């Protein structure tokens, strides 16, 4: 059960909204299930500046990036991550592209947490149109996502999230408590980017080196005014410090157009999927 003040929408179009654990149901939800997806298309005009492109009954809607076929997703699965039948946490759902992929992979439940109101609305629109019945979206700051509030998950996804945080280590530690395996893509600092001098993020008496990045005014930006990008070695130390015993490092892209990027899967158990199953 979510606490009072946290708004949860299952976005299914059946009028079901839960706030503080109280749920109201639309008695005509069975009739709504037969409505064709195309009837929802005007909803894409409710909010502006879409990034993800969707094809709905032959109509191109949304933005221009086809994120629903993200190859990073398949790379994560190749490390042994199992989605089918699992409860999955998705931090920073943006426009529900990865949510759709998780649902196609037959996740038992996907809980997507999105902290920007415009993006939360977009996620609910996509859920309605694509009938992502196993997905639930929550309007909340990911810093508030803890096992005490959200329960535990089988798998977590944090793609494009950590580099938007002023304290990424805090959320990495939360992820360790939330799920035994986490799929991650994030930017990291290098000598050349972000601009500026090397900075230090202190965790007690433990220093982590990186650079500060000022978040722009954008729907893609984080909720913090500035974020901390650790260097590669320091990101690896953060995983170990949080308790993750195995790191499958899939790629380090130093030539990414928006800054060096890291792709991988981290496991709470040393033997990965065997111990974490």
Secondary structure by P-SEA (a helix, b strand, c coil): cccccbbbbccccccccccccbbbbccccccccccccccccccccccccccbbbbcccccccccccccccaaaaaaaaacccccccbbbbcccccaaaaaaaaaacccbbbbbbccaaaaaaaaaaaaaaccccbbbbbcccccccccccccccbbbbcccccccccaaaaaaaaaaccccccccccccccccccccbbbbbcccbbbbbbbbbbccccccccccbbbbbcaaaaaaaaaaacccccccccccccccccbbbbbbbbcccccccccc
